[in-house]
Amino acid sequence: MMSRSYTNLVDLATGNFPMMRREKKRFPRVMTVPGNIVELDDDQAYSVASENPSSISSDRMIIVGNQLPLKATRRPDNTGWSFSWNEDSLLLQLKDGFADDMEVFYVGLLKVSVDPSEQDDVSQTLLEKFKCVPTFLPSDILSKFYDGFCKRQLWPLFHYMLPFSAEQGGHFDRSSWEAYISANKLFAQKVVEVLNPDDDYIWIHDYHLMVLPTFLRRRFNRVRMGFFLHSPFPSSEIYRTLPVRDEILKALLNSDVIGFHTFDYARHFLSCCSRMLGLEYQSKRGYIGLEYYGRTIGIKIMPVGVHMHRMESLMKQAEEEHRVEELRQKFNGKTVLLGVDDLDIFKGVDLKILAMEQMLKQHPKWKGKAVLIQIVNPARGKGINIDQVMTEIQKNCRRINKEYGQPGYQPIIFIDRPVLASERVAYYSIAECVVVTALRDGMNLTPYEYVACRQGYSDAESSLSLEGPKKSMLVISEFIGCSPSLSGAIRVNPWNVEATAEAMNDSIAASDSEKQLRHEKHYRYVSKHDVAYWSHSFLQDMGRICAEHFRKRCWGIGFGFGFRVVALDPNFRKLSVATILSAYTRAKARAILLDYDGTVKAQSSIMKSPSEDVVSILNILCADPKNTVFIVSGRTKEILSKWFSPCEKLGIAAEHGYFLRWSQKEEWEVCGQNSDFGWMHITEPVMQLYTEATDGSSIEAKESALVWQYRDADLGFGSTQAKEMLDHLESVLANEPVSVKSGHFIVEVKPQGATKGAVAEKVFTAMAENGKRADFVLCIGDDRSDEDMFEIIDSAVSRDILFSNTAVFACTVGQKPSKAKYYLDDTSEVRNMLESLAEASDSSPTREEEEEGLEGPH
């Protein structure tokens, strides 16, 4: 069994994913268009990466969750299984937000254990009758995956519990992580069995499947895929303690959209991406996007809602079963407060019970009148300290009931058995207030369900009908996901038992008019923002973002969890030496513009000065009279003059083009629009202020510019300070002839017009004026400042400073989004290409050619 699903777990955990054996597929998968075979590593020998979506679209949604939305029971004769939909499953309910003709498939685990001999039959039955694809995990993998890594590593950490001891989850268990990877890979196999990558959407749910996006993206570069996290996402200070933090972040970033219930969770995720991966996000027209290798990963913030029709159905069922009337009679004359929670250390049930005790102590009038009904659902897995939590709750309940109880009255009714949905709705209907004191919770739909039930439904003969004013009160923890959306609730810090007790008293002592107003406000929100609204909104965003990705060409690069997809302009391609050599040898007037750092010289190099080989190549290129060669750099003219002193004919543009020299014999020209540097006296004190407040930052003073860099500062704080400084400087320098720009870990202030694009324009214009209009242009750079050069080249033809048929090779270093049409992978490829051009150059010109050679204007 195990050999069919995975091989070496250690290889999996380290990111070396071996090719899994091809199993006989039970489910057909139809491809609508031919694909391109890509080989990124061994796992992708049979991957499909289609360039275009199918022209005949038939959108389908594949929903992947830890568990299928099914109920399973063994047949009475023990000859098989009976299955039915679980109407309370969120994964089933979210279908209401999709178009009626959208076909929906489900992939996940079953809640029951199916014998291996029955698995094929069960799989076929579920696919045919329910469009469900069950994932069967080996028992040892299942235990380590769910009870191990999910419940003892991720769940506590995402709820802000660090594993200081075995009682708090224990230290990181590598074997559990390996099982987590194995389980996610098996889920991926099941998705692939029914996936049409050109037409299908994939929506992955929750923390159990956080690395699944990588497995699917490795197989299908352009598949439309979203992920939604239903738990909290912790702050970066908590998350960074996870030993596999980078692997999980990078895996999530292989999704097209990543969803969170609240802005806090999204902000923490973005902070982690910034601090650990160096990624920055942008907000545009209300959407948050995270740029990742040319792809814009959408960050969706949308709390889930309840299924209003399901709530109405449950209310009718509760009415038919006379549950509501029975409870009203049972608690006649009592004021009911209600708690509905899972058995978990983070639900704060014990604090709620202590708050009830405190309320009875501070407000004795409620003794004999107020009742807290606490329903505790069974634990979902083998979580941390479950038994201790239950023991503590029961102990406090007995103590409080003994102290404050009396014949016919118990202040706390503790229900620790499974409660049917219709019974739970009946309790909602009689409760004056619902109390949620969770210490951390991703969303918690209990308050939404309560509000819906207190509204009732339209049936004149029903005790839950819409006749008469509706009232409800909520006391909720400020640490749960639904808290921001319920502005009429009384929010509490559950750790503050006294304050929670006062909030409980205020809620049940409030006037009927106040209860009615708060209820109306909540119901307007809950009824509109239901589960269909949530799923429809998420699907809309997925479609919008994926449409943008489809307009680009995509390549998969990297190994293991370092795999990512690079999305580039369709016309973007690698610069071929043969292609450029052909154009180079035909040309009569060539312009060659080269950035230095990151282009000719690697950024990581300790020695920043040019090597002898580079100097030699540049001298050969400069010796050809058909060539005009420039180094265009942000460095100062003193440094560049010193480094390139052996290159007498080399042109140099320093400080991004503010200073320019055509050759060593020429004088430096100032290309800026003015030479008034009074703005520096305004700028430097501002930069100094931020430098003193930002440890690790510094100021670099150039002759024409001031640069504040925070490369060695805390990235999160440095980025925040940079944004503040940018606003500050733009404000104080609004009337000065300067530009304020942010770059890679820098904020720079320089004179207007001093750009590398202006250098390119000046060189092209001078060549045209001297009768040597360029018929060959090579422009290479690696960062944002070089994009100005690439941009000016596009407009140079229309402005008649380049021929319409000029061979233009605008080239960036590295595969990344750029205005350039070509790329080279690294500085070594740049040097090799320049060396090839040097070998094709005529370095021994005749006297006539020398006299005709281009000279800079005097």
N, C-alpha and C positions, 0 to 999 in steps of 0.2 A: 504493500500500500504506500509506504513512505517513498520507496524508490521511484514510484510513478509520478510523484508530485514535486520532489525537490532532491537536490543532491547534498552537497556539503554545506552545513549551516554556517560554519566558520567563514567560508567563502562569501556566503550571502551577507553576513554581518559586516564584513570588511568592504563590501561593495563590489566584489568580483562575482557577478551573477553568472553562473554557468548555464549553458543552454539546456533547457529542460527537454526531456524526450517528447517527441510529438505523439500525443495520444490520439487514439481514434475518436474523432469528434462525433458526438451523438446528435449535436444540433447543427443544422446547416447554417452557413454564413455566406450571404450573397454579396459579392462586390459589384458595384454598379459601373465603375470605370476602372481602366487599368491603372496600376500603381507603379511607382518606381521602387526598385529594391535598393535598400540602403543598408550598409554594413558598418554600424558604429562600433559594435563589439560582438562577441559570439552570440549573444542573446537575440541579435537582430538579423541573423542571416536570412530570416524569412519575414522581415518586417515590411509593412506597406506604408509608404508616405506619399499619398496622392497630392498632386499639385493643385487640383481644382475640385470643388465639390461637384457632385453629380448634377448633371443638367436636369434630370428628372428627380425632383426632390420629394421625398416622403419622410418627413421628420418623425423620428421616434425618440423616446426618452428611455434611457436605461438608468434606473435608480439603484444605487448600491448602498446598502446599509449593513450594519452588523447582523441584524436579524430580518428575515422576511416578514411581511405583514400578514402572517398566516397563523391560524390555530391548528394544531395537530393532535389527534387523539387516536389511540389504538382501537381497532375494530373489536367488538365484543368477542368475536370468534378467534381473535389473535392472528388473523390471516393477512393483515395489512394495516394501512393507515387511512384515516379520514381527515380531510383538510377543509378549512373554511377561512374566509377572510377575517382578519382581526380589525373590526370597524374602528377600534380606538387607536390604531397605529397611525402615527403622523405620516409615514411614508405612503400609506394608502390614501389618506385624506388630501394630501397635497395635489393629487391628480385633478382636483376641481379647478385648479388654476391654469390648466392646460386646455388647448383647443380640443373640441370633442373628437376630432379625427386623429389626434395624436396617439399613437400606439405606445403603451408603457410596459416595459419589462422590469422585473425586479431581480436583483442578485443579492444573496445574503445567506446567513445560517438559519437552520431550523432550531426551534427551542427544544426539540426532542432529539434523542440519539437514535439514528437509523442504522440498522445492521448493514455491513458492507454488501451482503448478498441482496439487499433490497434497494440499494441506492440508485441503481440504474433505472429500475421501474418507477421509483418515487420521482426521480428527476424528469423522466418522460411525462409522467402524469401531471406534475406541477407546471411543466412548460406548456403542455397542450391545454390544460384547463384554467390555469391562473397566469400564464406567461411569467412564471417565476423560475429562476435558475438557482437551485440550492448549492451552496458550497459546503462540502463535507471535509472537516479537518480531522486529522489523526488525533486521538484523545490526548496524547502527550503535548502536541502542538497547541491544541485548543486550550488546555489548562494553563500553559505558560503564556500563551497569547492573551487570553482574556483575564483570568484570575491573576496572572503574573504581571505582564508588562502594562496592560490597560488599567487594571484596578489597583495595582500596588506601586506603579511607577507614574504613569501619566495622570491618572485621576487625582491622586493626592497633590502632585506638583501643580496641576492646573487649578487646584483649589487652594494654592498657597501653603501647602504643607511640605516642608523640606525633610528629606529622609535622614534625620539626625540619628535615628535608632531603628532597630528592627520593628518596634511598635508603631513607628511612623512610616512604614513602607519598606524599610531596609535599604541598604546601599544598592547601587545600580547592579543589576543582574544581567550579565552579557548573554546568557542562554535565553532569557526571556525576550531580549531584544532580537535575537536570532529567530525565535519563534514568531515574533511580531512580523518580521520581514517575510518569513515563510508563509504565514497566513495571508498577508497582503498579496503575495505573489500568486497564491492559489485563487484568491478573489479575482485577480487580474485575468487568470486563465479562463475563469467562468464568464467574465465580461466579454472576452474575445470570442467565445463560442457563439454569442448572439449579436455581436457588434457589426454593424455596417458603418465603417469609419467616416464615410462621406456624408451620410445623412443623419446619423444619430447624435443625440446629446447624451452625455454621461453626467449624472449628478451624484456625487459621493457625499456621504453623510458621516460626520462625527469623528472623534479622535481615534477610534479603532482602526481607521483606514487612512492614516495621514501620509503614508508613503506609497499608497496605491497610485496616485497621479504619475509618479515616475515610471512605474512598470508599464502603464498604459501609454504614456507619452513616448517611451522608448520604442514601442511597437508602431505607433501611429502618430506621426509628428503633428498632424493637423486636425486631430479629432477635437470636437467641441466638448470641453470638460469643465465642470464647476465643482467646488467643494464647499460644504457648509459645516462650520464647527458649532455644535450645540452646547458645548461646555464653555466655561470662561477660558480666556487666554491670559496667562499671568504676566506680570510686569517683567521687563528684561532682566531685572536683578534676580528674579526667581527662575525664569526660564533658562538663563545662561548656566545654571548649575547642572542641567541635563547633559550627560556626556555625549549624547547623539543629537545635540541641539542643531548643528548645521545640517546634518543629514535630513532631519524632519523639515526644516525651513525650506531647503532646496527642493525637497519632494513636493511640498505644497505649492511652490512657485511654478511647478509644471502644470498647474491648473490655469484655466483662463480667467476664472472668477473665484474669489475666496470670500465666503460670507461669514458674518458675525452678527450676533444679536444686538450688541451695543457698540457705541463709539469707543468706549473704554477698552473693550476687547480688541477692536481693530487697531486702536492707537498703540496698545502693547505689542501687537504683532508687527506693526510698522516700525516701532522702536527697535525690536529685535532684529529686523531686517537691516536697519540702519547701523546698529552697533556691531552686529556679527558678520554681516555680508557687505556693508558699505553701500547699501541701496537707499535711494531717496525717492519719496513719493511726491506726486503733484496732484493738486485739486483743480479741476477744470469744469466749469459749468455744472457744479454740484456733484461731479463724479470724482472719486479718488482712484488714481492709477499709480501703479508701481512699475517703473521701467526696469525690465529684466532682459538683457541681451536682445533688444529690439522689439520685444513683445511688451505690451502694456497689460499688466495683470490687474484686473478690476477688483477693487475692494468694496464689497457690498455690505452695507449696514442696514439690517432690517430684522426687527424682532418677529418671531413667528406668532401666529394667532391660533385660535381654536376653530373647530369646524362647527359653525352655528347650526347647521341642519342636524348634525349628529347630536348636539346638545339638546335640540328640540325633541329629537327622537327619544333620547334617554329620559327627558322630563315626562314625555307621554307614557313611557314604559313604567317609570316610577309611580305615576298617577294610577295607571291600570293595576299595578301590583299593590296599591294602597299603602305604599311605603311612607309617603309624605304625611298622610293622615295619621298613621300609626305613630310617627315620630312627634307630630304636633300634640297628640294626646299624651304621649309619654313625657314630653318636656313642657307641658302646659303650665304657664305661670313662671317659667324660667327664661332667663336671657342667655341664649346660646352663643358662645364663641367657638369657632371651629378651626382645627388644624388638620391638614392632610399632607403627610410627608412620607418619603421613602425612609427606610431604616438605613441611616448613613450618618457618619460622624460630622458631616458638614451641614446637616439640616437644622441644627440648633434646637431640636425638640426639648432637650433638657433645660435649655435657657428659657424656652417658652413656658414650661411648667413652673419654673422658679418665678417667672414674671407673674404668672397667675397667683401664686402664693403671695407674692409681694402686693398685688392688687387687693387681695382679700385682707391683707394685714393693714394696708394704708386706707382702704375704703371698706370698713366692716359692713356697710349697708348692703353690699353684694353677697354677703354670706347667706346662704339659703336660696339665693336668686340666680346668681351667675354660675354658669356651667361651662367648662372647657371640654369639648369633645375632641380628643386627639386620635386621629386615625393614622396608624403607621403601616405602610405597605411593606411587604417582605423585601428584604435586601435583594438587589439584582445580581450580586455575585459575592465572592469571598473577599469583601473589602476589609479595611483596617479597623480593628477594635469593635467589630459589630456586636459581639457578645457583651463587651464591657458597656457599650452604649445602651443596649437593651436593659442590662442589669441596673444601670444608673437611673434610667427613666422609670422603671418599675418601682425601684426603691423610693424615689421621690414622690411618685403617685400615691403609694401606700401611706407614706408619712403625712402628706398634705391632706389626704382624705380622712385620715385618722384625727388630725388636728382640727380641721375645719368642717368635717362632715357631721351630719346629724341624721336621725331616722328619716328615710325617704329622700335624702339629699347627699349627693357626692359632688364636690366641686370639680373633680376631674374624672371624666369617663375615658378610659384608655382602651382602644380597640387595636389589637395587634394581630388580627386575622385578615386574610384576603377579603376585600370588600368589592362587591360587584359595582360596575359603573352606575347602574340605576340606583343603587343604594347610596352611593356617594353623592349623586345628584339630589337625592332626597335630603340628605344632611345639609347640602348647600342651601336648599330651599327654606329651611327653618332657622338658619344661622343669622343672627344679627350682625355678626362680624366674623371675618376670616383673618386669622393671624398667621403670618409667615415670618419666621425668625431665622431663616437659613444664613449660615455664616458665609457661604459662597454658593451660588447656583447659576448655571448658565442662563436659564430663562425662568422656569417655574410658571406653568400655566394655571395653577390653582386659582389665583385671583381672577383671571379671565373667565374661567369656568364658573366661578362663583357669581360674578357679575351677570353672566348670561342666564344663569339659573334664577337669580333674583328678579330678572326681568320677566321670566315666564314665557308663555307662548299664547298665541291667539286661539282660545277655545272658551266660549262663553260659559260652558258648563264645568270648566276645570277650576280647581282651587289654585292652579298656577297660571290662570288667564291673565291677560294684560289689563284687566279692569282695576282701577284704583291706582294711587301713587306707588311707585316702586322705590325701595330703599335698600341700601347696602353700605357697609363700612369695611375698610381695609386697613389693617396694620401690617406693614410689610418691611422687611429688612432692606436697607439701602444697598446691600451687597448682592442683590439678585438682578437678573437681566431684565425682568419686567418692570422694575422700579422706575426707570426714567419715563416710561410711557404712561404710568398711572399717577398723574400729577395731583389727583384728588385724594390719594391715599395718605395715611399718616405714616411717614417713613421713620424708622428707628434704627439705632445701632444695637443689634441684638446682644452685644456684650454688656450693654448698659441695662441691667435687669430692672432697675428702678424706673428708668425712662420708658422702657417697654411696658411696664405695669401701668404707668400714667397714661400712655397712649391707648392701652386696652380700656382703661376706665373712661377716657375721653370719647372713645368710639361708641361705646354702648350707652354713655350718658348724653350723647349729642341729641339735639332736637330732631324731630321727624323731618322738618324742612331742610336741615343741613344734610341729613342722611339721603334725602331725595336728590338734592342738588349734586352731591358727590356721585351718587349712583348714575344720574343722567349723564354726567360728564364722562364717566368711565364707559358706560354702555355705548355712547356714540363712537368712542374709539374702538372698543372691542368688536362691535358689530361691523364696522367698516374694515378694520385691519385683521380680517380673519385669515385662515390658513390658505385659502385660495388667492387672496390678495398678495400674500407673502410669496407663494410659489410662482405666481404670474409675474411678479416684479423681478424675481431672480432670473426667470427664464428670459425675460426681456433684456436684461443686462447681459446675460450670456450671449444672446444672439447679436446684440450690438457690438460687443467686444470681439467676438469671434469673426464677425464680418470684416472688421479691421485687420485681423490676423490673416484672413484669407487673401487679402490684397498683397500680401508679402510672400516672398520665397522663404522657405524654412529649411534649416539644416539642424540635425541633431549632432551634438558634440559632447565629449566627455565620457567618463566611465563611472560605473557604480552610481552612487547618489550625487556625484558631480555632474551627471548628465543634465543637459538643458538644451532647449531649442533656440537657435538664433534665427530671428526673423529679419529679413532684409528686403530692400527694394527689388522688384522683379528684374531690373536691369543691372543690378549689382553683381559683379563677378570678379574672379581672381585675375590679376594682371598677368598675361602670358608674356614671357620673355621673347618668344618668337614673334608675337604680334607687334610688340613695341619695337623690336629690332628692325622689322620690315619697314615700319613708318619712319624710324630714326634714320636709316640709310638713305631713304628717298628724300628726306627733308633738306631744305637749303638754309633755313633760319629757324633755330631752335631756342626755346625758352625753357630753362630747367630751374624750378623753384623747390628748394628742399628745406623742410623744418629740420631742427637739429635733435633736441632731446626727445627720445621716444621714436625717432625716425631714422636718423643716421647713427645715433648713439642710444643704446638701451637705457631706459629709466633706472633699471636696477644696478647699472654699472657703478662701481665705486669711483673709478677714474672717469671724470666727466670730459676731459679733453679728448680730441679726436686721435685715433690711432694713426700710425704711419701708413697703413693700408688705405684708410679713408682719405688722408691728405694726398696720397699718390693718385687715387682714383679721381679726386676733384681736380688735381693739376692736369691730368690727361684730358678730362672733359673741358676744362677751361682753355686748354691749348688749341682745341679745334675752333677755328674762326667762325664756324657756323653756329657756335653755342654761346648763349648768354646764361651763365650759371650763377644762382644766388642761394646763399644760406639765409633763411628768414626765421629769426628766433626771437624769443622773449628776453633773452639774456642781454646784458649791457654791452655797449660797443667796446669798452675796454677789454672785457674778457674775450669777446669774439675776435677782436684785433690780435690779441696775444695768441690765441689758439690757432688761428688761421694765417699767421704771419708767413708761413712757407707758400701760401697760395696767392701769388701776386695778382692774378687776373680774376680772382673770385669776387663776385659782388656780395655784399653783406647788408642785411637789413636787421638792425638791432632794436630791442625793446618793442617788438611787434610792429616794426616799421616806422617808429617815430624818427629814427636815424637811419640814413641809407648811404652806402658808399659803393660806387660802381666797380672800383678796383683799388688795389693798394696805392696806386699813384694818385687817385682822386681824393678830394676832401670829403668829409662827412656832410651830408645834407640833412636839414631838418624838414621833415615831411608833415609835421603837425600843423594845424590851422593857425595856431598862435603860440607864442613862447612865454606867455604870462603864467608863472607858476605860483601865483599868490594863493591858489586853492590848496596848495600843499600845507600852508599854515593853518587852514581850517580842517583839513583831513587828518593830519598827523595826531593832533590831540584826541580826536574821536577814536582813532585806531588804538592809541595808547591806552585809552580808557578801557576798551574791550580786551586789550592784551593783559592788562593788570588783573582783570576779572576772569580771565580764561587761562588757566594753567596749561602750558604746552604750546601756546600760540606765540607768534612773533611778527615783526614788521620788517619787510624788505624794502629799503629805499633805493629806487632807481633814479636816474637823472630826469626821466620824464614821467615816472609813475610811482605810486605807493601800493604795495601789496601786503595784505594781512593774510597770513597762512595759519591754519590750525591742524596741520597734518599730524602733529604729535599730541594734540589735545584729546580729551574724551570726545568721541565722534558725535554722540548725541548732543552734548552740551555745546560743542564747537559749532555744529550745524545750526542749533538754535541761535547762538550768538551771531553767527554769520548772517542769518536772516534779519535779526534785529539791526545789525550794523548796516546792512544793505538799505533798509528803510531809513535809518538815521542819516546815512550819508546822502541818499537821494534827496532827503528833505533839506539838509543844510547846504548842499551843492546844487540846488535846483537852478540857480541863476549863473552857474559857472560853466565854462566851455569844456566840460569833462564828461566822460562816461563812467558809470559805476557798474561793474559786472561781477557776478559770482562765477567761480570755476571749480575745478576739482580741489577741494579743501582750501580755497582762496577766495578773497574778495579784493578786487583790483580797481584802483581809480587811475585813469589815464586820460590824456587829452583827446578830445573828439577828433575823429578822422585818422587816428593812429591805429590802423589795423593791417593785418597781413593782406587783406583784400585790396587795400589801397596800394600796397607794394606791387602786387600782381598787375594792377591796372597801370601803374606808373611804368613798369617794365614793358608791358605790351605796347603802350602808347609811344614810349621812346623808340622802341624798335620800329614801329610803323612810321614814325616821323623821320627816321634815318634810312627809310627805304628797305628795311629788313623785316617787314611784317612777318611775324612768326607763322610758319606752317606746321610746326610741331611744338606742342606744349606738354611738359611733364611737371606735374605739381604733386608733391607727396607730403603728408602731414599725419599727425596722430591724435590731435586733441581738438577741443572746441574752437580755439583761436584759428586753426587751419581751415575750418569750414568757411571762413570769410573768403579765402583764396578760391576754394571750390565754387563758391557762389558767384564770384565775380567773373569766372571763366564762362559761365552760362550766359551772362549778359554781354560779354566782350564781342561776340559775333554780331549781335544785333546793333551794337554801337560802332561797328566797322573798325575795330582795332585788332580783330583777328579775321582771317579768311573764313568763309562759310564752310570750306572743306579742310580747315586746319585739323590735323590729327591731335586730339586732346586726350591726355591720360591723367585725369584727376584721381589720385589714389590715396586711400587712407590705410593706416597700419592696423591690422586686426579686423576681424569680422564683426562689425558693429554698425548701427544706423549712421548714415553719413550722406552728405550731398555729393560725395564722390561716386563715380560709377565703377571704380575698381578698388580692389584691396590687395595687400600683401600681408602675410601672416605675422611677420615680425621684422625686427631691424636687420637680422641676418639675410632675409630675403631681399630687403631693400638694397643692402650692400652688394649682394650677388647680382641683382639686376643692374645696378650702376656699374659694376665691374664689366658686365656684358656690353653695356653701352660704351664704356671706355675702350674696350677691345675693338669696337667697330668704329671708333673715332679716328679722324685724320689729325694726328698730333704734330705733323710736319707741314704746315701751310707754306705756300709760295709767298714771295714778297708782295705780289699783286693782291693775294688774298688777305695778307696782313694789313695792307693799306685800305682794303675794303671792309675790314672787320669793324664791328660795332664798337663805338666808344660812347661812354655816357655823356650827357649834355653838360656843358661847362657853365 
